[in-house]
Amino acid sequence: MALKVDPIPLAVRADTTDPVELWLIRLRPAARPRYLATLRAFLTYSGHSVESVIEAAQRDRYAIHEALKSFVASLPDSWTEHEFAYAAIRSFFSRCRIFLPTDPGYEVGGKKEQWWLEAHD
């Protein structure tokens, strides 16, 4: 499942109270579309809206963390995609002052690219 990324950097309002805008405003403008696409994909995967996922995380951070790990596992088999998605969604919750639990034994999985190890002619 490839994430669709809008090619235009997103503008955000400085005086907003919207949790998504408050999250995006701290990111480089060029990075915002990828982060937003990842959040949208997670919301679709988990069946939540922004408001409902925040409420669900406030009620049960562990359940949302499990949903996040399941979402990451559903992505294409690429370590970089898995790592980015996991970190991006955790950063959204952190910005909302909801700190998902840490799981020292969790590995995001996926194949690590090793193009730099291949022989070059």
Protein Blocks (a to p, Z undefined) as FASTA:
>chain_A
ZZdddfbdcdddfkbcbfklmmmmmpcfklmmmmmmmmmmmmmmnopafklmmmmmmmmm
mlmmmmmmmmmmmpccdfklmmmmmmmmmmmmmmnopacdddfkbcebjaddfklmpccZ
Z
